[in-house]
Amino acid sequence: MESLPRHLELTVIRSWLKGKSRDEIALEFGKSQGTISNIISTLRNSMTRYDFDSMR
């Protein structure tokens, strides 16, 4: 898995929480869709599903 700076991971998460699709985020940051999915999945796995899904 590609290692990204923490500030970039947080920016990706903020974009996703604002409703952008994974495809849009990947294009915006020049990263693969898989990288974006991994960032979101890592956060999701660290929280209960209810809490995570309700934030979006």
Residue frames as qw, qx, qy, qz and C-alpha x, y, z in Angstrom:
[[0.000, 0.889, 0.457, 0.000, 0.00, 0.00, 0.00],
 [0.362, 0.584, -0.020, 0.727, 1.20, 3.49, -0.84],
 [0.430, -0.502, -0.448, 0.601, 2.28, 5.51, 2.18],
 [0.113, 0.740, 0.273, 0.604, 0.78, 9.00, 2.19],
 [0.121, 0.197, -0.422, 0.877, 1.39, 11.97, 4.47],
 [0.045, -0.446, -0.797, 0.405, -1.19, 12.17, 7.24],
 [0.184, 0.467, 0.116, -0.857, -2.39, 15.61, 6.08],
 [0.326, 0.164, -0.639, -0.677, -3.23, 14.14, 2.67],
 [0.212, -0.256, -0.943, 0.017, -5.14, 11.26, 4.24],
 [0.020, 0.496, 0.572, -0.653, -7.15, 13.74, 6.32],
 [0.249, 0.381, -0.219, -0.863, -7.89, 15.87, 3.26],
 [0.294, -0.018, -0.854, -0.429, -9.11, 12.78, 1.40],
 [0.145, -0.391, -0.864, 0.284, -11.38, 11.85, 4.31],
 [0.120, 0.480, 0.272, -0.826, -12.78, 15.40, 4.49],
 [0.298, 0.235, -0.511, -0.771, -13.56, 15.32, 0.77],
 [0.284, -0.168, -0.925, -0.188, -15.31, 11.97, 1.14],
 [0.074, -0.451, -0.715, 0.529, -17.33, 13.18, 4.13],
 [0.200, 0.427, 0.003, -0.882, -18.45, 16.18, 2.07],
 [0.727, 0.427, 0.397, -0.362, -19.99, 13.75, -0.40],
 [0.360, 0.649, -0.552, -0.380, -17.40, 13.46, -3.15],
 [0.988, 0.096, -0.031, -0.117, -17.15, 10.07, -4.79],
 [0.747, -0.409, 0.389, 0.350, -14.02, 7.96, -4.54],
 [0.660, 0.442, 0.370, 0.483, -13.50, 8.47, -8.28],
 [0.098, 0.946, 0.081, 0.298, -13.67, 12.26, -7.93],
 [0.526, -0.805, 0.261, 0.081, -11.23, 12.24, -5.02],
 [0.810, -0.092, 0.405, 0.413, -8.78, 9.97, -6.85],
 [0.509, 0.654, 0.280, 0.485, -8.80, 12.26, -9.87],
 [0.142, -0.971, -0.004, -0.194, -8.46, 15.41, -7.73],
 [0.522, -0.752, 0.397, 0.070, -5.42, 14.12, -5.83],
 [0.497, 0.624, -0.585, -0.145, -3.84, 12.09, -8.62],
 [0.307, -0.311, 0.868, -0.235, -4.08, 8.87, -6.65],
 [0.283, -0.071, -0.891, -0.348, -5.55, 5.50, -7.56],
 [0.648, -0.393, -0.213, -0.617, -9.11, 4.62, -6.60],
 [0.819, -0.181, -0.519, 0.162, -7.64, 1.76, -4.57],
 [0.369, 0.123, -0.426, 0.817, -5.54, 4.18, -2.52],
 [0.340, -0.312, 0.039, -0.886, -8.60, 6.30, -1.79],
 [0.805, -0.285, -0.393, -0.342, -10.62, 3.22, -0.87],
 [0.699, -0.051, -0.562, 0.439, -7.86, 2.06, 1.48],
 [0.078, 0.224, -0.333, 0.913, -7.80, 5.40, 3.29],
 [0.578, -0.287, -0.080, -0.759, -11.58, 5.33, 3.77],
 [0.848, -0.160, -0.494, -0.106, -11.58, 1.66, 4.78],
 [0.496, 0.100, -0.580, 0.638, -8.86, 2.21, 7.37],
 [0.207, -0.216, 0.277, -0.913, -10.94, 4.92, 9.02],
 [0.743, -0.197, -0.280, -0.575, -14.12, 2.85, 8.77],
 [0.789, -0.062, -0.596, 0.134, -12.41, -0.11, 10.44],
 [0.309, 0.121, -0.544, 0.771, -11.24, 2.06, 13.33],
 [0.365, -0.057, 0.258, -0.893, -14.79, 3.15, 14.16],
 [0.433, 0.297, 0.820, -0.229, -18.09, 1.41, 14.61],
 [0.212, 0.326, 0.696, 0.604, -19.99, 1.22, 11.35],
 [0.070, -0.828, -0.556, 0.009, -22.89, 3.24, 12.75],
 [0.284, -0.779, -0.015, 0.559, -20.67, 6.13, 13.81],
 [0.334, -0.231, 0.531, 0.744, -18.76, 6.22, 10.55],
 [0.147, 0.442, 0.734, 0.495, -21.76, 6.04, 8.24],
 [0.111, -0.856, -0.485, 0.141, -23.68, 8.65, 10.22],
 [0.320, -0.581, 0.116, 0.739, -20.83, 11.17, 9.77],
 [0.181, 0.034, 0.612, 0.769, -21.32, 11.21, 6.02]]
